[in-house]
Amino acid sequence: MLPGESYGDPVSDISPRDERLRRYWDRQADSYDRQMAFAERRLFADTRPWLCGQAVGDTLEVAVGSGLNLPHYPDDVRLTGVEWSAPMLATARRRAGALGRGVDLRQGDARDLPFPDEHFDTVVCTFALCGIPDEHAALAEMARVLRPGGLLLLADHVESSAWPVRVLQALVDAFTVPMSGEHYRRRPMRQVSAMGFTVEQHGRFKLGVIERLAARKPPSGGTGHPK
């Protein structure tokens, strides 16, 4: 998760570490868009429109953050967003209002989504799994709420395909993981494949540091869970 694309959770009995991380991202809300400006121009390219433009039907965005994806969804998508940080969620609400976009925005935890099984046609998560304490639980929850045959759309900064960059990422992780919960060497695609999803589109760029994918949940009869 680059600065601020956090996750959501309204429950009060969270761990001290989770509470500390939530406060950290709360403090980023006012400056998040400015912090992200360089990455948006130099690293992400067309990732947000590429990803969000594929959403159809009832769509859930996990870790909606400040709502940077909101302008990129098709008009006919019925959009729900979940976010852990209340200040970030407030920013997303202001952005949705300015866009005239109807969005059901809720505070909630990516690791325990407040929705029934097989509820959405599309689930989206961008640049956030790198900062969720348990990314495996979050991905399992995305699979749970996605309908059979539904589309999972993910983008994140991941472990580089170039070994010198991987060494640098390991050094950075030593500081960012304890400080802000930020991980630079995760690869969500591995779990997506292990859950039996079919990866329909996939791309890596910027020395393999940025990865995006569109994956289809197995139809009825598939597990949709890690093997």
C-alpha positions as CSV (number, residue, x, y, z in Angstrom):
1,M,0.0,0.0,0.0
2,L,1.6,3.2,-1.1
3,P,0.8,6.0,1.5
4,G,-2.8,5.9,2.5
5,E,-4.6,3.3,0.5
6,S,-5.7,1.6,3.7
7,Y,-8.3,-0.9,4.6
8,G,-11.4,-0.6,6.8
9,D,-12.7,-1.8,10.2
10,P,-15.4,-0.2,12.4
11,V,-15.0,-2.7,15.3
12,S,-13.6,-1.4,18.5
13,D,-11.8,-4.5,19.9
14,I,-8.8,-4.5,17.5
15,S,-5.3,-5.2,18.5
16,P,-2.9,-2.4,19.7
17,R,-0.8,-2.9,16.6
18,D,-3.9,-2.6,14.3
19,E,-4.9,0.5,16.2
20,R,-1.5,2.1,15.8
21,L,-1.5,1.3,12.1
22,R,-5.0,2.8,11.7
23,R,-3.9,6.0,13.4
24,Y,-0.9,6.1,11.1
25,W,-3.1,6.0,8.0
26,D,-5.6,8.4,9.5
27,R,-2.9,11.0,9.6
28,Q,-2.2,10.5,5.9
29,A,-5.7,11.4,4.8
30,D,-5.2,15.1,4.2
31,S,-1.9,14.8,2.3
32,Y,-2.4,11.4,0.6
33,D,-3.3,12.6,-2.8
34,R,-0.3,14.9,-2.9
35,Q,2.0,12.1,-1.7
36,M,0.6,9.8,-4.5
37,A,1.1,12.3,-7.3
38,F,4.6,11.2,-8.3
39,A,3.7,7.5,-8.2
40,E,0.6,8.2,-10.3
41,R,2.6,9.9,-13.0
42,R,5.8,7.8,-13.1
43,L,4.8,4.3,-11.9
44,F,1.1,3.5,-12.3
45,A,0.6,4.7,-15.9
46,D,-2.9,3.7,-16.9
47,T,-3.4,1.1,-14.2
48,R,-6.4,2.7,-12.5
49,P,-8.5,3.2,-15.6
50,W,-7.3,-0.2,-17.0
51,L,-8.5,-2.0,-13.9
52,C,-11.6,-0.1,-12.9
53,G,-12.9,0.1,-16.5
54,Q,-13.4,-3.7,-16.5
55,A,-15.8,-3.6,-13.5
56,V,-19.3,-4.8,-14.1
57,G,-22.5,-5.0,-12.1
58,D,-22.4,-5.0,-8.3
59,T,-18.8,-3.9,-7.6
60,L,-16.9,-3.8,-4.3
61,E,-13.7,-1.8,-3.9
62,V,-11.8,-3.0,-0.9
63,A,-9.6,-0.3,0.7
64,V,-11.1,2.5,-1.3
65,G,-8.8,5.0,0.4
66,S,-9.3,8.6,-0.7
67,G,-11.4,7.5,-3.7
68,L,-8.8,7.9,-6.4
69,N,-10.4,5.1,-8.4
70,L,-13.9,6.6,-8.4
71,P,-13.5,8.6,-11.7
72,H,-12.5,5.5,-13.6
73,Y,-15.5,3.2,-13.1
74,P,-18.2,2.8,-15.8
75,D,-21.3,4.8,-15.1
76,D,-23.6,1.7,-14.9
77,V,-21.5,0.0,-12.1
78,R,-23.3,-0.2,-8.7
79,L,-20.4,0.6,-6.5
80,T,-19.7,-0.1,-2.9
81,G,-16.5,0.9,-1.1
82,V,-14.9,-0.3,2.1
83,E,-12.2,1.6,4.0
84,W,-10.7,1.2,7.5
85,S,-9.6,4.8,8.1
86,A,-12.5,7.2,8.9
87,P,-10.6,10.3,7.7
88,M,-9.7,8.5,4.4
89,L,-13.4,7.5,4.0
90,A,-14.4,11.1,4.5
91,T,-12.1,12.2,1.7
92,A,-13.6,9.5,-0.5
93,R,-17.1,10.7,0.3
94,R,-16.2,14.3,-0.7
95,R,-14.6,13.0,-3.9
96,A,-17.8,11.0,-4.8
97,G,-19.9,14.1,-4.1
98,A,-17.8,16.2,-6.4
99,L,-18.0,13.6,-9.1
100,G,-21.8,13.2,-8.6
101,R,-21.1,9.5,-8.2
102,G,-23.5,7.4,-6.2
103,V,-21.3,5.1,-4.0
104,D,-22.2,3.1,-0.9
105,L,-19.1,3.9,1.2
106,R,-18.7,2.0,4.5
107,Q,-16.1,1.7,7.2
108,G,-15.0,-2.0,7.4
109,D,-12.1,-4.4,7.7
110,A,-10.7,-6.0,4.5
111,R,-10.0,-9.2,6.6
112,D,-13.7,-9.5,7.7
113,L,-15.9,-7.9,5.0
114,P,-19.4,-7.1,6.2
115,F,-21.1,-8.8,3.3
116,P,-22.7,-12.2,2.6
117,D,-21.1,-14.8,0.5
118,E,-21.2,-14.4,-3.3
119,H,-22.6,-10.9,-3.2
120,F,-20.6,-9.0,-5.9
121,D,-20.0,-9.4,-9.6
122,T,-16.6,-7.6,-9.3
123,V,-14.1,-7.0,-6.5
124,V,-11.4,-4.4,-6.9
125,C,-8.3,-3.7,-4.7
126,T,-5.5,-1.3,-5.7
127,F,-2.2,-0.6,-3.9
128,A,-3.6,-1.8,-0.6
129,L,-2.8,-5.5,0.0
130,C,0.8,-4.5,0.6
131,G,-0.3,-2.7,3.8
132,I,-3.0,-5.0,5.2
133,P,-1.6,-7.0,8.1
134,D,-2.9,-10.3,6.9
135,E,-3.2,-10.1,3.1
136,H,-4.1,-13.8,2.9
137,A,-7.2,-13.2,5.0
138,A,-8.1,-10.2,2.9
139,L,-7.8,-12.2,-0.4
140,A,-9.9,-15.0,1.1
141,E,-12.6,-12.5,2.0
142,M,-12.6,-11.1,-1.5
143,A,-13.0,-14.6,-2.9
144,R,-15.8,-15.3,-0.4
145,V,-18.0,-12.2,-1.4
146,L,-17.4,-12.7,-5.1
147,R,-20.0,-14.6,-7.1
148,P,-19.0,-17.7,-9.0
149,G,-17.6,-16.5,-12.3
150,G,-17.1,-13.0,-10.9
151,L,-14.0,-10.9,-11.7
152,L,-11.2,-10.0,-9.2
153,L,-9.2,-6.9,-10.2
154,L,-6.0,-6.3,-8.4
155,A,-3.0,-3.9,-8.7
156,D,-0.1,-3.4,-6.3
157,H,3.6,-2.8,-5.9
158,V,5.2,-6.2,-5.5
159,E,8.5,-8.1,-5.3
160,S,10.5,-7.0,-8.2
161,S,11.6,-9.3,-11.1
162,A,15.1,-7.8,-10.8
163,W,17.3,-9.1,-8.0
164,P,19.1,-5.8,-7.2
165,V,15.7,-4.2,-6.7
166,R,14.6,-7.2,-4.5
167,V,17.6,-6.6,-2.3
168,L,16.7,-2.9,-1.9
169,Q,13.1,-3.9,-1.2
170,A,14.2,-6.2,1.6
171,L,16.2,-3.4,3.2
172,V,13.2,-1.0,2.9
173,D,10.9,-3.6,4.4
174,A,13.0,-3.7,7.5
175,F,11.9,-0.1,8.2
176,T,8.5,0.2,6.7
177,V,6.9,-3.0,8.0
178,P,7.3,-2.1,11.7
179,M,6.7,1.6,11.1
180,S,3.6,1.6,8.9
181,G,2.9,-2.0,8.0
182,E,4.0,-1.4,4.4
183,H,5.4,-4.5,2.6
184,Y,7.3,-4.3,-0.6
185,R,7.8,-8.0,-1.4
186,R,4.3,-9.5,-1.4
187,R,2.9,-11.2,-4.6
188,P,-0.9,-11.5,-4.3
189,M,-1.1,-13.3,-7.6
190,R,0.3,-16.4,-6.0
191,Q,-2.6,-16.8,-3.7
192,V,-5.1,-15.8,-6.4
193,S,-3.8,-18.7,-8.5
194,A,-3.8,-21.0,-5.5
195,M,-7.5,-20.2,-4.9
196,G,-8.3,-21.7,-8.3
197,F,-8.9,-18.4,-10.1
198,T,-8.2,-18.1,-13.8
199,V,-5.9,-15.2,-14.5
200,E,-7.3,-13.7,-17.7
201,Q,-5.1,-10.6,-18.0
202,H,-1.8,-9.9,-16.3
203,G,1.0,-7.4,-16.6
204,R,4.1,-6.3,-14.7
205,F,6.2,-3.2,-15.4
206,K,8.8,-0.8,-13.9
207,L,11.2,-3.7,-13.3
208,G,8.3,-5.9,-12.2
209,V,7.6,-3.7,-9.2
210,I,4.0,-2.9,-10.4
211,E,1.7,-5.8,-11.1
212,R,-1.9,-5.8,-12.2
213,L,-4.3,-8.6,-13.0
214,A,-7.8,-9.6,-13.8
215,A,-8.8,-13.1,-12.5
216,R,-12.0,-15.0,-12.8
217,K,-13.5,-16.9,-9.8
218,P,-14.3,-20.6,-10.6
219,P,-17.9,-21.2,-11.6
220,S,-20.2,-23.1,-9.2
221,G,-18.5,-26.1,-8.0
222,G,-15.1,-24.4,-7.8
223,T,-13.6,-23.8,-4.3
224,G,-12.5,-20.2,-4.5
225,H,-10.4,-20.9,-1.4
226,P,-6.7,-21.5,-1.0
227,K,-5.6,-25.1,-1.7
